[in-house]
Amino acid sequence: MRTILLTLLVACFSYSVYSQSGVCGNFHKKYCILEKTNEKWSYNAQSKSGLFAQGMTNKLRCVIYKGMDYRISVCCETVLGDKVNYKIFDGRTQELLFDNSAAEDTQIFEFQSVSTRQLVIEVAVPQGATEKDKHKATDAACVGLLIENKVTDKQGFSKY
């Protein structure tokens, strides 16, 4: 009897933890996708989603590879409006490489990697950034960070 009760308790706890972690789990896959283009962007498994509270900042480390083009998209639930900021830093030198607040708050950034290196992407939801929405809580919302990549197109003359 104790074994059955203990097993049931563990199963309920596991389901509860899974449900809580799954709140925003695949938000980036569903909401950060851009319109289909002729370009062959591939999903990068370093993409993430998370539940962000007002005033929260979080960092994600990722590796980018030489000879690849990258597209980084940040999206959020409408309750956050368009106030999500992100910055991209060099993982080794901490040099700021991109800040979307200095680029008209763009939510999409495309770039070409000339070397393999580590980046740190910092995502921030400012305090007081939420809008009134009678269907959603205004203290936290899902934020997605979608990373896509493709092989850089060959440029110039082909091999001689």
C-alpha positions in Angstrom: 0.0 0.0 0.0 2.8 2.4 0.9 4.6 1.6 -2.4 1.5 2.3 -4.4 0.9 5.6 -2.5 4.6 6.6 -2.9 4.5 5.8 -6.7 1.3 7.8 -7.1 2.8 10.8 -5.2 6.0 10.7 -7.4 3.9 10.5 -10.6 1.8 13.5 -9.5 4.9 15.5 -8.6 6.6 14.6 -11.9 3.5 15.7 -13.9 3.4 19.0 -11.9 7.0 19.8 -12.6 6.6 18.9 -16.3 3.5 21.0 -16.6 5.2 24.0 -15.0 8.3 23.7 -17.2 6.1 23.3 -20.2 4.3 26.6 -19.9 6.5 28.3 -22.5 8.6 25.4 -23.6 8.0 25.6 -27.4 6.8 29.2 -27.6 9.6 30.1 -30.0 8.7 27.3 -32.4 5.1 28.4 -32.7 5.3 32.2 -32.6 8.8 33.3 -33.8 8.6 31.7 -37.2 8.8 34.2 -40.1 7.0 34.0 -43.4 8.2 31.3 -45.7 10.9 32.6 -48.1 13.0 30.9 -50.8 15.9 31.0 -48.4 16.7 27.7 -46.7 16.9 28.6 -43.0 17.2 25.7 -40.6 16.1 25.5 -37.0 19.0 25.7 -34.5 18.6 23.6 -31.4 20.1 26.3 -29.3 16.8 28.2 -29.5 14.9 28.6 -26.3 11.7 29.9 -24.7 11.0 31.0 -21.1 8.6 32.6 -18.7 9.8 36.2 -18.1 8.5 38.5 -15.3 8.6 42.3 -15.6 12.2 43.6 -15.1 13.7 40.2 -15.7 16.9 39.7 -17.7 18.3 36.4 -18.8 21.3 35.2 -20.8 21.8 32.4 -23.2 25.2 31.1 -24.5 25.4 29.8 -28.0 28.0 28.8 -30.5 28.1 30.1 -34.0 30.2 28.6 -36.8 32.4 30.0 -39.6 30.8 29.9 -43.0 27.2 30.1 -41.7 24.5 32.8 -41.8 22.4 33.3 -38.7 19.0 34.8 -38.1 18.0 35.6 -34.5 14.3 36.4 -33.8 12.8 37.4 -30.5 9.1 37.2 -29.9 6.8 37.5 -26.9 3.2 37.3 -25.9 1.2 40.3 -26.8 0.7 41.2 -23.2 4.4 42.3 -23.2 3.8 44.6 -26.2 7.0 45.2 -28.2 9.2 46.2 -25.4 11.5 43.1 -25.2 15.1 44.1 -25.6 18.1 41.9 -26.5 21.8 42.4 -26.9 24.4 40.1 -28.4 27.9 39.9 -26.9 31.1 38.1 -27.8 31.4 35.3 -25.3 35.1 35.7 -24.9 35.7 39.5 -24.9 32.2 40.5 -23.7 32.2 43.1 -26.5 28.7 44.3 -27.4 28.1 43.2 -31.0 24.4 44.2 -31.4 21.7 46.0 -29.4 18.2 46.0 -30.8 17.3 49.1 -28.8 19.9 51.0 -31.0 18.3 49.5 -34.1 14.7 50.7 -33.8 13.8 47.8 -31.5 14.0 45.3 -34.4 13.0 41.8 -33.3 15.1 40.1 -36.1 18.8 40.3 -36.7 20.6 38.5 -39.5 24.4 38.2 -39.7 27.2 36.2 -41.3 29.8 34.5 -39.2 33.4 34.8 -40.3 34.8 32.7 -37.5 33.6 30.0 -35.0 32.9 31.6 -31.6 30.7 31.7 -28.6 28.0 34.4 -28.2 26.0 35.5 -25.2 22.5 36.7 -26.0 20.9 38.8 -23.2 17.1 39.2 -23.3 15.4 41.7 -21.0 11.8 42.6 -20.3 11.7 46.1 -18.8 9.8 46.8 -15.6 6.3 48.0 -16.4 6.4 46.6 -20.0 3.0 44.8 -19.9 -0.2 46.0 -21.4 -3.7 45.3 -20.0 -5.2 42.2 -21.4 -8.2 40.7 -19.5 -7.3 37.2 -20.5 -3.6 37.1 -19.4 -1.7 37.9 -16.2 0.3 41.1 -16.6 3.2 40.2 -14.3 4.8 37.6 -16.6 4.6 36.2 -20.2 6.4 33.9 -22.6 9.4 35.1 -24.5 10.9 33.1 -27.4 14.4 33.3 -28.9 14.6 31.6 -32.2 18.0 30.9 -33.8 18.1 29.8 -37.4 21.1 29.2 -39.7 22.1 28.3 -43.2 25.3 27.8 -45.2 26.6 31.1 -46.4 26.0 31.6 -50.2 29.2 31.6 -52.3 30.1 35.0 -53.5 32.2 36.3 -56.3 33.7 34.1 -59.0 33.5 30.3 -58.5 36.7 28.2 -58.4 38.9 28.7 -61.4 
